[in-house]
Each structure stands twice: as structure tokens, then as C-alpha cells.
């Protein structure tokens, strides 16, 4: 599902398969070994079309799923993140005595 081709260390430029490391270069360490994400932009372009974005009513960061390092969509959390989601909390409403 992910359109990530490789991860490349920004310090030593060593390349890794996305499944091989956890986003930092094992040689350069967590402070200097940040990984640049290299995408298959041709595949992304086929998925993130103008029509897809204009018709997609998912106003969370998940609308950009082709750009995220998610290999298994079963691990996607149900909470909305991004575009300032507002959650109604019954317990807080009752505790504070909010009318509407």
C-alpha cells in the first residue's frame, strides 16, 4: 500500500528498505541519522489526482494515505486528526452543565 521506495540517511546517504530501519540510520544514530523518504511519485500521481482530492470528503490527514508510510491499513486509528476535528464529550457536557 505504501508508495515509499527507499529511506536515505541525510548524513551518510546510505539507503535502506522501508522495512529495514525505524526512520533513523543505525550508523549515524537518532540525532544525525534522519531518513529522507523517497517515494514512487508516478504511483502517487495516479492515486492523488485532482478528482480524488476534490471529491474526497475525508478532511483528516488520512486523505493523503498514499504519502504516508502505512503498509497495513488495519493499523489506522479511528480518531480524526487534522483540520481541527471537534469531538462531543458527554461526560464533560454533563459535568460542566453545558446546555447546547
Secondary structure as UniProt FT lines:
FT   STRAND          4..9
FT   TURN            10..12
FT   STRAND          15..16
FT   TURN            18..20
FT   TURN            26..28
FT   HELIX           29..32
FT   STRAND          34..39
FT   HELIX           41..47
FT   HELIX           50..55
FT   HELIX           61..67
FT   HELIX           73..75
FT   HELIX           90..96
//
